[in-house]
């Protein structure tokens, strides 16, 4: 019933590739790979999943103005209306400068009006453009490597839970618009805009409810100094966690089999029509038992000292699809005795 109501009203919502309102969706962008399929060769192809669509390849690319869930979703932000509020978060905002390393390692888009809103978790550098100065386009900076996306259509109360976590996580906000109703309807969003950071807590766990699924938000501060996948997600879900995150650069952590629940690195994925190794992936996703998680943190030593989060949904059919794309993973060298 909630889903029927959602689709029948002209309210802010996540949009499927054809522009239909959906409670949530996930998407995984293919890296730029040598392939006869044009969208693979350009690095703009993607695989899509929502309640009604099994994991399947999109017919167009992520820079298109049709058959593109990112365009259909974010064009609601580019209307020029002062009544549409937004906060754009990124450790790598548009331009040529990164945010301070003290800031959270996360990228996200929060859009809201006086009724409800959207939150889009993503991994793409320099994206999206500030609506005050630009329009929708998928950046060249997001083409070479694989990327991940999670969109959730949310009531104000749920959006405000995310903002409450972000007061702990300390993200960089590179663009925003604050309608008059923000403080009364979204008090933690207002605190976020006013930089009223919470330095008294190190972790945050909350349920984020869409009309069809409930996501569990796992957030951490920059002072917690632990691996979010091994020490928060796996421990809380009580399942081993297989994660695909950025591995190029210094300090990449090996698979960790200490403790009761392990954090395992995915090495190679095969989506059927496209396959790639982790050196080609900038995604941040994980599967843990029947949960699929999408967020912004990598399994690298430096990330222990940065805020960040992941959103996990308990949805076994989706989890089984993600498990099936894992071709190989890194064995542990520190098996518990």
Short mmCIF file of the C-alpha atoms (twelve columns), coordinates in Angstrom:
data_MODEL
# 
_entry.id   MODEL 
# 
loop_
_atom_site.group_PDB 
_atom_site.id 
_atom_site.type_symbol 
_atom_site.label_atom_id 
_atom_site.label_alt_id 
_atom_site.label_comp_id 
_atom_site.label_asym_id 
_atom_site.label_seq_id 
_atom_site.Cartn_x 
_atom_site.Cartn_y 
_atom_site.Cartn_z 
_atom_site.pdbx_PDB_model_num 
ATOM 1   C CA . UNK A 1   0.000  0.000   0.000   1 
ATOM 2   C CA . UNK A 2   2.801  2.440   0.867   1 
ATOM 3   C CA . UNK A 3   4.467  1.732   -2.472  1 
ATOM 4   C CA . UNK A 4   1.195  2.388   -4.338  1 
ATOM 5   C CA . UNK A 5   0.824  5.688   -2.520  1 
ATOM 6   C CA . UNK A 6   4.442  6.561   -3.314  1 
ATOM 7   C CA . UNK A 7   4.021  5.967   -7.027  1 
ATOM 8   C CA . UNK A 8   0.735  7.845   -7.263  1 
ATOM 9   C CA . UNK A 9   1.889  11.173  -5.821  1 
ATOM 10  C CA . UNK A 10  4.133  13.815  -7.353  1 
ATOM 11  C CA . UNK A 11  6.653  13.771  -4.533  1 
ATOM 12  C CA . UNK A 12  10.422 13.580  -4.428  1 
ATOM 13  C CA . UNK A 13  11.504 9.992   -4.926  1 
ATOM 14  C CA . UNK A 14  14.210 7.752   -6.253  1 
ATOM 15  C CA . UNK A 15  13.537 7.025   -9.901  1 
ATOM 16  C CA . UNK A 16  13.992 3.861   -11.924 1 
ATOM 17  C CA . UNK A 17  15.731 4.042   -15.326 1 
ATOM 18  C CA . UNK A 18  12.380 4.825   -16.974 1 
ATOM 19  C CA . UNK A 19  11.451 7.463   -14.397 1 
ATOM 20  C CA . UNK A 20  9.065  5.476   -12.201 1 
ATOM 21  C CA . UNK A 21  9.075  6.256   -8.470  1 
ATOM 22  C CA . UNK A 22  10.682 3.515   -6.378  1 
ATOM 23  C CA . UNK A 23  11.336 3.214   -2.622  1 
ATOM 24  C CA . UNK A 24  15.008 2.410   -3.275  1 
ATOM 25  C CA . UNK A 25  17.458 1.200   -5.883  1 
ATOM 26  C CA . UNK A 26  21.069 0.106   -6.149  1 
ATOM 27  C CA . UNK A 27  23.320 0.466   -9.175  1 
ATOM 28  C CA . UNK A 28  26.826 -0.710  -10.005 1 
ATOM 29  C CA . UNK A 29  28.761 1.047   -12.769 1 
ATOM 30  C CA . UNK A 30  31.008 -0.993  -15.032 1 
ATOM 31  C CA . UNK A 31  34.618 0.260   -15.285 1 
ATOM 32  C CA . UNK A 32  36.087 1.236   -18.625 1 
ATOM 33  C CA . UNK A 33  37.101 -2.096  -20.115 1 
ATOM 34  C CA . UNK A 34  37.982 -3.379  -23.583 1 
ATOM 35  C CA . UNK A 35  34.696 -4.801  -24.772 1 
ATOM 36  C CA . UNK A 36  32.477 -4.959  -27.842 1 
ATOM 37  C CA . UNK A 37  29.575 -3.623  -25.755 1 
ATOM 38  C CA . UNK A 38  29.704 0.182   -26.231 1 
ATOM 39  C CA . UNK A 39  28.750 1.132   -22.672 1 
ATOM 40  C CA . UNK A 40  31.516 -1.112  -21.306 1 
ATOM 41  C CA . UNK A 41  34.107 0.409   -23.626 1 
ATOM 42  C CA . UNK A 42  33.115 3.917   -22.530 1 
ATOM 43  C CA . UNK A 43  32.925 3.016   -18.835 1 
ATOM 44  C CA . UNK A 44  29.341 4.244   -18.535 1 
ATOM 45  C CA . UNK A 45  27.375 1.005   -18.403 1 
ATOM 46  C CA . UNK A 46  25.605 -0.072  -15.230 1 
ATOM 47  C CA . UNK A 47  23.694 -2.859  -13.514 1 
ATOM 48  C CA . UNK A 48  20.499 -1.977  -11.658 1 
ATOM 49  C CA . UNK A 49  18.402 -3.469  -8.835  1 
ATOM 50  C CA . UNK A 50  15.189 -2.466  -7.053  1 
ATOM 51  C CA . UNK A 51  12.211 -4.259  -5.465  1 
ATOM 52  C CA . UNK A 52  10.679 -5.180  -8.802  1 
ATOM 53  C CA . UNK A 53  13.786 -5.598  -10.947 1 
ATOM 54  C CA . UNK A 54  16.377 -8.307  -10.456 1 
ATOM 55  C CA . UNK A 55  20.010 -7.320  -10.957 1 
ATOM 56  C CA . UNK A 56  20.109 -6.491  -14.658 1 
ATOM 57  C CA . UNK A 57  22.133 -4.377  -17.067 1 
ATOM 58  C CA . UNK A 58  20.763 -0.950  -17.962 1 
ATOM 59  C CA . UNK A 59  19.970 -0.320  -21.650 1 
ATOM 60  C CA . UNK A 60  21.689 3.080   -21.835 1 
ATOM 61  C CA . UNK A 61  24.604 4.778   -20.071 1 
ATOM 62  C CA . UNK A 62  24.910 6.932   -16.952 1 
ATOM 63  C CA . UNK A 63  25.449 10.137  -18.903 1 
ATOM 64  C CA . UNK A 64  22.210 9.723   -20.822 1 
ATOM 65  C CA . UNK A 65  19.036 11.745  -20.290 1 
ATOM 66  C CA . UNK A 66  16.902 8.617   -20.669 1 
ATOM 67  C CA . UNK A 67  17.009 5.090   -19.234 1 
ATOM 68  C CA . UNK A 68  19.282 6.496   -16.530 1 
ATOM 69  C CA . UNK A 69  18.283 6.257   -12.842 1 
ATOM 70  C CA . UNK A 70  20.817 8.914   -11.796 1 
ATOM 71  C CA . UNK A 71  19.499 11.463  -14.280 1 
ATOM 72  C CA . UNK A 72  15.855 10.677  -13.513 1 
ATOM 73  C CA . UNK A 73  16.499 10.969  -9.765  1 
ATOM 74  C CA . UNK A 74  18.758 14.008  -9.651  1 
ATOM 75  C CA . UNK A 75  16.885 16.120  -12.203 1 
ATOM 76  C CA . UNK A 76  14.429 16.761  -9.347  1 
ATOM 77  C CA . UNK A 77  17.244 18.735  -7.698  1 
ATOM 78  C CA . UNK A 78  18.002 20.814  -10.785 1 
ATOM 79  C CA . UNK A 79  14.631 22.579  -11.019 1 
ATOM 80  C CA . UNK A 80  15.912 25.895  -9.672  1 
ATOM 81  C CA . UNK A 81  13.209 25.927  -6.995  1 
ATOM 82  C CA . UNK A 82  14.177 27.573  -3.703  1 
ATOM 83  C CA . UNK A 83  11.761 25.172  -1.981  1 
ATOM 84  C CA . UNK A 84  13.972 22.187  -2.847  1 
ATOM 85  C CA . UNK A 85  16.590 21.737  -0.149  1 
ATOM 86  C CA . UNK A 86  19.813 19.872  -0.766  1 
ATOM 87  C CA . UNK A 87  23.156 19.021  0.779   1 
ATOM 88  C CA . UNK A 88  25.946 17.654  -1.407  1 
ATOM 89  C CA . UNK A 89  28.671 15.724  0.411   1 
ATOM 90  C CA . UNK A 90  32.022 14.575  -0.946  1 
ATOM 91  C CA . UNK A 91  35.613 13.953  0.059   1 
ATOM 92  C CA . UNK A 92  36.345 14.675  -3.645  1 
ATOM 93  C CA . UNK A 93  34.008 17.535  -4.648  1 
ATOM 94  C CA . UNK A 94  33.785 19.004  -8.153  1 
ATOM 95  C CA . UNK A 95  36.912 20.954  -9.048  1 
ATOM 96  C CA . UNK A 96  40.511 19.962  -8.527  1 
ATOM 97  C CA . UNK A 97  40.832 19.926  -4.726  1 
ATOM 98  C CA . UNK A 98  39.960 17.178  -2.257  1 
ATOM 99  C CA . UNK A 99  38.432 17.776  1.156   1 
ATOM 100 C CA . UNK A 100 40.687 17.654  4.208   1 
ATOM 101 C CA . UNK A 101 41.669 14.139  5.293   1 
ATOM 102 C CA . UNK A 102 40.041 14.886  8.655   1 
ATOM 103 C CA . UNK A 103 36.671 14.886  6.892   1 
ATOM 104 C CA . UNK A 104 34.558 11.782  6.369   1 
ATOM 105 C CA . UNK A 105 35.332 9.559   3.416   1 
ATOM 106 C CA . UNK A 106 31.847 9.626   1.911   1 
ATOM 107 C CA . UNK A 107 29.923 10.925  -1.052  1 
ATOM 108 C CA . UNK A 108 26.198 11.564  -0.950  1 
ATOM 109 C CA . UNK A 109 23.273 13.669  -2.099  1 
ATOM 110 C CA . UNK A 110 20.432 14.663  0.241   1 
ATOM 111 C CA . UNK A 111 17.436 16.302  -1.452  1 
ATOM 112 C CA . UNK A 112 14.223 17.304  0.330   1 
ATOM 113 C CA . UNK A 113 11.101 19.425  0.142   1 
ATOM 114 C CA . UNK A 114 8.456  20.185  2.769   1 
ATOM 115 C CA . UNK A 115 7.021  16.651  2.483   1 
ATOM 116 C CA . UNK A 116 9.857  14.125  2.171   1 
ATOM 117 C CA . UNK A 117 13.206 13.528  0.486   1 
ATOM 118 C CA . UNK A 118 15.851 11.374  -1.151  1 
ATOM 119 C CA . UNK A 119 19.272 10.190  -0.092  1 
ATOM 120 C CA . UNK A 120 21.743 8.956   -2.711  1 
ATOM 121 C CA . UNK A 121 24.917 7.214   -1.532  1 
ATOM 122 C CA . UNK A 122 27.611 6.997   -4.215  1 
ATOM 123 C CA . UNK A 123 31.334 6.600   -4.831  1 
ATOM 124 C CA . UNK A 124 31.897 8.876   -7.860  1 
ATOM 125 C CA . UNK A 125 34.510 11.661  -7.504  1 
ATOM 126 C CA . UNK A 126 33.586 15.228  -8.569  1 
ATOM 127 C CA . UNK A 127 29.865 14.401  -8.746  1 
ATOM 128 C CA . UNK A 128 27.228 15.791  -8.895  1 
ATOM 129 C CA . UNK A 129 27.406 19.413  -10.000 1 
ATOM 130 C CA . UNK A 130 26.087 22.120  -7.677  1 
ATOM 131 C CA . UNK A 131 22.570 23.008  -8.935  1 
ATOM 132 C CA . UNK A 132 23.367 26.685  -8.325  1 
ATOM 133 C CA . UNK A 133 26.091 26.663  -10.969 1 
ATOM 134 C CA . UNK A 134 25.599 23.596  -13.167 1 
ATOM 135 C CA . UNK A 135 23.340 20.846  -14.417 1 
ATOM 136 C CA . UNK A 136 23.326 17.059  -14.452 1 
ATOM 137 C CA . UNK A 137 26.249 15.360  -16.147 1 
ATOM 138 C CA . UNK A 138 28.244 12.270  -15.285 1 
ATOM 139 C CA . UNK A 139 31.902 13.313  -14.887 1 
ATOM 140 C CA . UNK A 140 34.969 11.966  -16.667 1 
ATOM 141 C CA . UNK A 141 36.438 11.415  -13.183 1 
ATOM 142 C CA . UNK A 142 33.903 8.631   -12.626 1 
ATOM 143 C CA . UNK A 143 34.424 6.721   -15.871 1 
ATOM 144 C CA . UNK A 144 37.635 4.680   -15.536 1 
ATOM 145 C CA . UNK A 145 36.724 2.653   -12.454 1 
ATOM 146 C CA . UNK A 146 33.664 0.798   -11.232 1 
ATOM 147 C CA . UNK A 147 31.341 2.783   -8.952  1 
ATOM 148 C CA . UNK A 148 28.389 2.039   -6.661  1 
ATOM 149 C CA . UNK A 149 25.117 3.847   -5.930  1 
ATOM 150 C CA . UNK A 150 22.248 3.456   -3.472  1 
ATOM 151 C CA . UNK A 151 19.148 5.653   -3.543  1 
ATOM 152 C CA . UNK A 152 16.473 5.709   -0.818  1 
ATOM 153 C CA . UNK A 153 13.155 7.597   -0.810  1 
ATOM 154 C CA . UNK A 154 12.677 8.755   2.791   1 
ATOM 155 C CA . UNK A 155 10.371 10.600  5.144   1 
ATOM 156 C CA . UNK A 156 11.852 13.567  7.015   1 
ATOM 157 C CA . UNK A 157 12.374 11.514  10.172  1 
ATOM 158 C CA . UNK A 158 14.561 9.032   8.288   1 
ATOM 159 C CA . UNK A 159 16.581 11.746  6.535   1 
ATOM 160 C CA . UNK A 160 17.177 13.374  9.899   1 
ATOM 161 C CA . UNK A 161 18.593 10.115  11.293  1 
ATOM 162 C CA . UNK A 162 21.214 10.208  8.538   1 
ATOM 163 C CA . UNK A 163 21.991 13.825  9.402   1 
ATOM 164 C CA . UNK A 164 22.354 12.853  13.073  1 
ATOM 165 C CA . UNK A 165 24.936 10.244  12.109  1 
ATOM 166 C CA . UNK A 166 26.729 12.775  9.924   1 
ATOM 167 C CA . UNK A 167 27.164 15.064  12.926  1 
ATOM 168 C CA . UNK A 168 29.457 12.283  14.169  1 
ATOM 169 C CA . UNK A 169 30.971 11.338  10.802  1 
ATOM 170 C CA . UNK A 170 32.098 14.920  9.894   1 
ATOM 171 C CA . UNK A 171 31.478 15.026  6.119   1 
ATOM 172 C CA . UNK A 172 32.475 17.870  3.817   1 
ATOM 173 C CA . UNK A 173 29.452 19.752  2.445   1 
ATOM 174 C CA . UNK A 174 30.414 21.432  -0.829  1 
ATOM 175 C CA . UNK A 175 26.992 22.799  -1.785  1 
ATOM 176 C CA . UNK A 176 23.639 23.305  -0.092  1 
ATOM 177 C CA . UNK A 177 20.281 25.035  -0.211  1 
ATOM 178 C CA . UNK A 178 18.327 25.613  2.999   1 
ATOM 179 C CA . UNK A 179 14.591 26.324  2.627   1 
ATOM 180 C CA . UNK A 180 12.797 28.156  5.442   1 
ATOM 181 C CA . UNK A 181 11.176 24.970  6.754   1 
ATOM 182 C CA . UNK A 182 14.462 23.112  7.316   1 
ATOM 183 C CA . UNK A 183 14.854 23.823  11.034  1 
ATOM 184 C CA . UNK A 184 11.273 22.887  11.942  1 
ATOM 185 C CA . UNK A 185 11.047 19.722  9.847   1 
ATOM 186 C CA . UNK A 186 14.685 18.526  9.802   1 
ATOM 187 C CA . UNK A 187 16.427 19.770  12.963  1 
ATOM 188 C CA . UNK A 188 19.516 17.555  12.603  1 
ATOM 189 C CA . UNK A 189 19.904 18.642  8.978   1 
ATOM 190 C CA . UNK A 190 19.828 22.220  10.280  1 
ATOM 191 C CA . UNK A 191 22.520 21.319  12.841  1 
ATOM 192 C CA . UNK A 192 24.567 19.812  10.023  1 
ATOM 193 C CA . UNK A 193 24.280 22.995  7.977   1 
ATOM 194 C CA . UNK A 194 25.303 24.980  11.073  1 
ATOM 195 C CA . UNK A 195 28.336 22.697  11.702  1 
ATOM 196 C CA . UNK A 196 27.160 21.609  15.155  1 
ATOM 197 C CA . UNK A 197 29.370 18.518  15.146  1 
ATOM 198 C CA . UNK A 198 29.041 15.767  17.754  1 
ATOM 199 C CA . UNK A 199 32.504 14.901  19.055  1 
ATOM 200 C CA . UNK A 200 31.220 12.822  21.977  1 
ATOM 201 C CA . UNK A 201 30.302 9.642   20.079  1 
ATOM 202 C CA . UNK A 202 32.367 7.362   17.865  1 
ATOM 203 C CA . UNK A 203 29.770 5.120   16.223  1 
ATOM 204 C CA . UNK A 204 26.145 5.377   15.199  1 
ATOM 205 C CA . UNK A 205 23.724 2.600   14.240  1 
ATOM 206 C CA . UNK A 206 20.156 3.300   13.151  1 
ATOM 207 C CA . UNK A 207 17.354 1.812   11.081  1 
ATOM 208 C CA . UNK A 208 16.498 3.841   7.985   1 
ATOM 209 C CA . UNK A 209 13.049 2.915   6.693   1 
ATOM 210 C CA . UNK A 210 11.861 3.210   3.105   1 
ATOM 211 C CA . UNK A 211 8.323  2.288   2.022   1 
ATOM 212 C CA . UNK A 212 9.420  -1.279  1.269   1 
ATOM 213 C CA . UNK A 213 12.731 -2.067  2.949   1 
ATOM 214 C CA . UNK A 214 14.572 -1.092  6.114   1 
ATOM 215 C CA . UNK A 215 18.276 -0.271  5.839   1 
ATOM 216 C CA . UNK A 216 20.661 -0.373  8.761   1 
ATOM 217 C CA . UNK A 217 23.021 2.596   8.863   1 
ATOM 218 C CA . UNK A 218 26.472 1.987   10.330  1 
ATOM 219 C CA . UNK A 219 28.383 5.234   10.870  1 
ATOM 220 C CA . UNK A 220 31.734 6.008   12.477  1 
ATOM 221 C CA . UNK A 221 33.760 9.040   13.506  1 
ATOM 222 C CA . UNK A 222 37.321 9.902   12.492  1 
ATOM 223 C CA . UNK A 223 38.542 9.063   16.009  1 
ATOM 224 C CA . UNK A 224 37.119 5.538   16.276  1 
ATOM 225 C CA . UNK A 225 40.199 4.060   14.537  1 
ATOM 226 C CA . UNK A 226 38.770 0.680   13.514  1 
ATOM 227 C CA . UNK A 227 37.749 -1.042  10.271  1 
ATOM 228 C CA . UNK A 228 34.031 -0.468  9.684   1 
ATOM 229 C CA . UNK A 229 33.620 -3.772  7.804   1 
ATOM 230 C CA . UNK A 230 35.310 -6.062  10.346  1 
ATOM 231 C CA . UNK A 231 34.708 -4.225  13.607  1 
ATOM 232 C CA . UNK A 232 31.235 -2.755  13.129  1 
ATOM 233 C CA . UNK A 233 29.290 -4.356  10.274  1 
ATOM 234 C CA . UNK A 234 30.425 -7.985  10.564  1 
ATOM 235 C CA . UNK A 235 30.332 -7.835  14.360  1 
ATOM 236 C CA . UNK A 236 26.815 -6.381  14.428  1 
ATOM 237 C CA . UNK A 237 25.333 -8.581  11.689  1 
ATOM 238 C CA . UNK A 238 27.210 -11.612 13.070  1 
ATOM 239 C CA . UNK A 239 28.222 -12.794 9.620   1 
ATOM 240 C CA . UNK A 240 31.432 -12.756 7.595   1 
ATOM 241 C CA . UNK A 241 31.552 -9.704  5.324   1 
ATOM 242 C CA . UNK A 242 32.798 -9.824  1.726   1 
ATOM 243 C CA . UNK A 243 33.622 -6.302  0.514   1 
ATOM 244 C CA . UNK A 244 34.661 -4.672  -2.734  1 
ATOM 245 C CA . UNK A 245 36.391 -1.340  -2.116  1 
ATOM 246 C CA . UNK A 246 39.193 0.766   -3.576  1 
ATOM 247 C CA . UNK A 247 42.496 -1.086  -3.294  1 
ATOM 248 C CA . UNK A 248 44.897 1.116   -5.296  1 
ATOM 249 C CA . UNK A 249 47.246 3.096   -3.111  1 
ATOM 250 C CA . UNK A 250 48.987 2.601   0.210   1 
ATOM 251 C CA . UNK A 251 47.701 0.841   3.294   1 
ATOM 252 C CA . UNK A 252 45.191 -1.534  1.716   1 
ATOM 253 C CA . UNK A 253 44.158 -4.018  4.393   1 
ATOM 254 C CA . UNK A 254 44.316 -7.735  3.747   1 
ATOM 255 C CA . UNK A 255 41.389 -10.019 4.528   1 
ATOM 256 C CA . UNK A 256 40.953 -10.211 8.297   1 
ATOM 257 C CA . UNK A 257 39.980 -13.527 9.860   1 
ATOM 258 C CA . UNK A 258 40.528 -12.508 13.471  1 
ATOM 259 C CA . UNK A 259 37.617 -12.699 15.871  1 
ATOM 260 C CA . UNK A 260 34.327 -14.506 15.345  1 
ATOM 261 C CA . UNK A 261 33.378 -12.838 12.052  1 
ATOM 262 C CA . UNK A 262 35.687 -12.121 9.148   1 
ATOM 263 C CA . UNK A 263 36.180 -9.247  6.693   1 
ATOM 264 C CA . UNK A 264 37.103 -10.692 3.302   1 
ATOM 265 C CA . UNK A 265 38.354 -8.728  0.284   1 
ATOM 266 C CA . UNK A 266 36.693 -9.431  -3.060  1 
ATOM 267 C CA . UNK A 267 39.316 -9.793  -5.794  1 
ATOM 268 C CA . UNK A 268 37.308 -10.374 -8.962  1 
ATOM 269 C CA . UNK A 269 33.675 -9.918  -10.002 1 
ATOM 270 C CA . UNK A 270 31.672 -11.258 -12.938 1 
ATOM 271 C CA . UNK A 271 28.288 -9.674  -13.703 1 
ATOM 272 C CA . UNK A 272 27.720 -11.950 -16.688 1 
ATOM 273 C CA . UNK A 273 28.294 -9.536  -19.549 1 
ATOM 274 C CA . UNK A 274 31.144 -7.756  -17.753 1 
ATOM 275 C CA . UNK A 275 33.908 -8.869  -15.406 1 
ATOM 276 C CA . UNK A 276 36.763 -7.026  -13.750 1 
ATOM 277 C CA . UNK A 277 39.373 -7.213  -11.003 1 
ATOM 278 C CA . UNK A 278 39.420 -5.036  -7.899  1 
ATOM 279 C CA . UNK A 279 42.177 -2.750  -9.231  1 
ATOM 280 C CA . UNK A 280 39.509 -1.497  -11.679 1 
ATOM 281 C CA . UNK A 281 36.917 -0.853  -8.974  1 
ATOM 282 C CA . UNK A 282 36.192 2.266   -6.937  1 
ATOM 283 C CA . UNK A 283 32.911 0.867   -5.554  1 
ATOM 284 C CA . UNK A 284 32.257 0.470   -1.844  1 
ATOM 285 C CA . UNK A 285 29.869 -2.429  -1.371  1 
ATOM 286 C CA . UNK A 286 29.707 -5.531  0.774   1 
ATOM 287 C CA . UNK A 287 27.592 -8.612  1.292   1 
ATOM 288 C CA . UNK A 288 27.174 -10.095 4.768   1 
ATOM 289 C CA . UNK A 289 24.866 -13.080 5.067   1 
ATOM 290 C CA . UNK A 290 21.505 -11.901 3.741   1 
ATOM 291 C CA . UNK A 291 22.543 -8.221  3.857   1 
ATOM 292 C CA . UNK A 292 23.873 -6.060  1.030   1 
ATOM 293 C CA . UNK A 293 25.733 -2.913  2.099   1 
ATOM 294 C CA . UNK A 294 26.683 0.172   0.084   1 
ATOM 295 C CA . UNK A 295 28.648 3.068   1.530   1 
ATOM 296 C CA . UNK A 296 31.757 5.210   1.242   1 
ATOM 297 C CA . UNK A 297 34.585 3.627   3.238   1 
ATOM 298 C CA . UNK A 298 37.504 1.609   1.823   1 
ATOM 299 C CA . UNK A 299 39.384 -1.159  3.598   1 
ATOM 300 C CA . UNK A 300 42.573 0.881   3.935   1 
ATOM 301 C CA . UNK A 301 44.504 1.776   7.071   1 
ATOM 302 C CA . UNK A 302 44.039 5.515   6.533   1 
ATOM 303 C CA . UNK A 303 40.256 5.055   6.500   1 
ATOM 304 C CA . UNK A 304 40.283 3.960   10.131  1 
ATOM 305 C CA . UNK A 305 40.984 7.604   10.944  1 
ATOM 306 C CA . UNK A 306 38.187 8.987   8.787   1 
ATOM 307 C CA . UNK A 307 34.472 9.147   9.382   1 
ATOM 308 C CA . UNK A 308 32.151 7.284   7.063   1 
ATOM 309 C CA . UNK A 309 29.323 4.817   6.803   1 
ATOM 310 C CA . UNK A 310 27.502 2.032   5.021   1 
ATOM 311 C CA . UNK A 311 23.796 1.295   4.554   1 
ATOM 312 C CA . UNK A 312 22.847 -2.391  4.727   1 
ATOM 313 C CA . UNK A 313 19.576 -3.981  3.635   1 
ATOM 314 C CA . UNK A 314 18.434 -7.425  4.777   1 
ATOM 315 C CA . UNK A 315 17.187 -8.772  1.450   1 
ATOM 316 C CA . UNK A 316 18.338 -12.309 0.708   1 
ATOM 317 C CA . UNK A 317 17.438 -12.430 -3.031  1 
ATOM 318 C CA . UNK A 318 19.628 -9.360  -3.596  1 
ATOM 319 C CA . UNK A 319 22.383 -10.764 -1.371  1 
ATOM 320 C CA . UNK A 320 22.409 -14.013 -3.340  1 
ATOM 321 C CA . UNK A 321 22.741 -12.060 -6.593  1 
ATOM 322 C CA . UNK A 322 25.717 -10.138 -5.222  1 
ATOM 323 C CA . UNK A 323 27.335 -13.283 -3.858  1 
ATOM 324 C CA . UNK A 324 26.987 -14.857 -7.285  1 
ATOM 325 C CA . UNK A 325 29.019 -12.097 -8.980  1 
ATOM 326 C CA . UNK A 326 32.020 -12.691 -6.687  1 
ATOM 327 C CA . UNK A 327 34.455 -14.749 -8.775  1 
ATOM 328 C CA . UNK A 328 37.311 -14.844 -6.290  1 
ATOM 329 C CA . UNK A 329 38.304 -13.429 -2.940  1 
ATOM 330 C CA . UNK A 330 41.452 -13.039 -0.859  1 
ATOM 331 C CA . UNK A 331 42.170 -15.866 1.552   1 
ATOM 332 C CA . UNK A 332 43.136 -14.921 5.089   1 
ATOM 333 C CA . UNK A 333 46.631 -15.131 6.485   1 
ATOM 334 C CA . UNK A 334 45.464 -14.635 10.090  1 
ATOM 335 C CA . UNK A 335 42.925 -17.423 10.631  1 
ATOM 336 C CA . UNK A 336 41.673 -17.505 14.217  1 
ATOM 337 C CA . UNK A 337 43.063 -20.401 16.191  1 
# 
